[in-house]
Amino acid sequence: MYTYTTFEEELERSGKLAYTNVGVSMLPLIRQEKDVMVIEKADTYRPLDAVLFRRKGVTGRGAYVLHRILKIMPDGRYWIVGDNCVSGELVDRENILGLLTGVSRNGKLIKNTDFRYRAYVRLWCAPYPVRFLILRGLRLARRVKHRLTKRRR
């Protein structure tokens, strides 16, 4: 018989959590329902860490979110944005549950200390304003393509 626990309970019990995600906010790093994320409890968090947090007042789907810290605000809150997102949100420290320490893709674990992971973070995540412009441009191009395709029908 299975025993179901919340993410908080599992992290408290074992200090580690592994699960697949739902959603595309962390693309291209984490593919929806394909890659397994490894989350571990941590005492401190730094900019560019990917963290699992629980949104205040949200239940069900969307209550737990894995996004990346881009900035620590003077009041101690964290400015957090998904790798495939153009907007973010402020999160209080007590809502952060753990740190992404690795991603398992096709049976291979990519740790957050791995050279490839760190290069991805430095090239795609750190230059947020550039990423913002790239993502906005891609979305605009998709809308234009969709409208042109729709007119031809």
C-alpha positions as CSV (number, residue, x, y, z in Angstrom):
1,M,0.0,0.0,0.0
2,Y,1.3,3.5,-0.9
3,T,1.5,6.3,1.6
4,Y,1.0,9.7,0.1
5,T,3.0,12.6,1.6
6,T,3.3,16.3,0.7
7,F,6.5,17.7,-0.6
8,E,7.1,19.3,2.7
9,E,6.6,16.0,4.6
10,E,8.9,14.1,2.3
11,L,11.7,16.7,2.5
12,E,11.3,16.8,6.3
13,R,11.4,13.0,6.5
14,S,14.3,12.2,4.1
15,G,15.8,15.6,3.2
16,K,15.4,14.7,-0.5
17,L,12.6,14.6,-3.1
18,A,12.6,13.3,-6.6
19,Y,9.7,13.8,-9.0
20,T,8.7,14.8,-12.6
21,N,7.3,18.2,-13.3
22,V,4.2,19.4,-15.0
23,G,4.5,22.6,-17.0
24,V,7.0,24.3,-19.4
25,S,8.3,27.1,-17.2
26,M,11.8,25.5,-16.8
27,L,12.4,24.6,-20.4
28,P,14.9,23.9,-21.9
29,L,16.5,22.6,-18.7
30,I,13.6,20.4,-17.5
31,R,11.2,18.7,-19.9
32,Q,7.6,18.2,-18.9
33,E,6.9,14.7,-17.5
34,K,10.2,13.4,-18.9
35,D,13.0,14.6,-16.6
36,V,13.2,13.8,-12.9
37,M,14.1,16.7,-10.6
38,V,16.1,16.1,-7.4
39,I,15.3,18.6,-4.7
40,E,17.2,18.7,-1.4
41,K,16.7,20.7,1.8
42,A,19.2,23.6,2.1
43,D,20.0,26.3,4.6
44,T,20.9,29.1,2.3
45,Y,19.9,30.1,-1.2
46,R,21.8,32.3,-3.7
47,P,21.0,34.0,-6.9
48,L,20.7,31.6,-9.9
49,D,19.7,28.7,-7.6
50,A,16.6,26.8,-8.8
51,V,14.3,26.3,-5.9
52,L,11.0,24.6,-5.1
53,F,8.6,26.8,-3.4
54,R,4.9,26.8,-2.3
55,R,2.7,29.7,-3.4
56,K,0.8,31.3,-0.6
57,G,-2.9,30.7,-0.7
58,V,-2.8,28.3,-3.7
59,T,-4.0,24.7,-3.6
60,G,-3.9,21.9,-6.1
61,R,-2.0,22.3,-9.4
62,G,0.2,25.3,-9.3
63,A,0.7,25.3,-5.6
64,Y,4.3,24.0,-5.9
65,V,6.6,25.7,-8.3
66,L,10.2,25.2,-9.3
67,H,11.8,28.5,-10.6
68,R,15.1,30.2,-10.4
69,I,16.2,32.9,-7.9
70,L,17.4,36.0,-9.9
71,K,17.8,38.4,-7.1
72,I,17.6,38.7,-3.3
73,M,15.7,41.8,-2.4
74,P,16.8,44.2,0.4
75,D,13.8,43.0,2.5
76,G,15.0,39.4,2.3
77,R,12.4,38.2,-0.2
78,Y,13.5,36.4,-3.4
79,W,12.7,37.5,-7.0
80,I,12.1,34.2,-8.7
81,V,11.5,33.5,-12.4
82,G,11.2,30.3,-14.5
83,D,13.8,29.7,-17.1
84,N,11.2,29.9,-19.9
85,C,9.3,32.8,-18.4
86,V,9.4,36.6,-18.9
87,S,7.8,37.5,-15.6
88,G,8.5,36.5,-12.0
89,E,7.3,36.8,-8.5
90,L,8.5,37.7,-5.0
91,V,8.7,34.8,-2.6
92,D,9.3,34.8,1.1
93,R,12.0,32.6,2.5
94,E,9.6,30.5,4.6
95,N,7.8,29.4,1.3
96,I,11.0,27.9,-0.2
97,L,11.1,24.2,0.4
98,G,14.4,23.1,-1.2
99,L,17.1,23.4,-3.8
100,L,17.3,21.7,-7.2
101,T,20.5,19.6,-6.9
102,G,20.1,17.6,-10.1
103,V,18.1,16.6,-13.1
104,S,17.9,13.0,-14.3
105,R,17.5,12.9,-18.1
106,N,17.4,9.5,-19.9
107,G,18.8,7.8,-16.8
108,K,21.8,10.2,-16.4
109,L,22.0,12.5,-13.5
110,I,23.1,16.1,-14.3
111,K,24.1,17.7,-11.0
112,N,23.9,21.4,-10.3
113,T,27.7,21.3,-9.9
114,D,28.2,19.8,-13.4
115,F,30.0,22.0,-15.9
116,R,27.1,21.7,-18.5
117,Y,24.6,22.8,-15.9
118,R,26.7,25.8,-14.7
119,A,27.3,26.8,-18.3
120,Y,23.6,26.7,-19.0
121,V,22.8,28.9,-15.9
122,R,25.5,31.4,-16.9
123,L,24.6,31.7,-20.5
124,W,20.8,31.4,-20.4
125,C,19.6,32.3,-16.9
126,A,22.1,35.0,-15.7
127,P,21.5,37.5,-18.6
128,Y,17.8,37.8,-17.7
129,P,17.2,41.0,-19.7
130,V,18.6,39.4,-22.9
131,R,16.6,36.2,-22.3
132,F,13.5,38.3,-21.8
133,L,14.0,39.9,-25.2
134,I,14.7,36.6,-26.9
135,L,11.6,35.0,-25.4
136,R,9.4,38.0,-26.3
137,G,10.7,37.9,-29.8
138,L,10.0,34.2,-30.2
139,R,6.5,34.6,-28.9
140,L,5.8,37.5,-31.3
141,A,7.2,35.4,-34.2
142,R,4.9,32.5,-33.3
143,R,1.9,34.8,-33.2
144,V,2.7,36.4,-36.6
145,K,3.2,32.9,-38.1
146,H,-0.1,31.7,-36.7
147,R,-1.9,34.7,-38.1
148,L,-0.3,34.3,-41.5
149,T,-1.1,30.6,-41.5
150,K,-4.7,31.3,-40.4
151,R,-5.2,33.8,-43.3
152,R,-4.1,31.3,-45.9
153,R,-6.8,28.8,-45.0
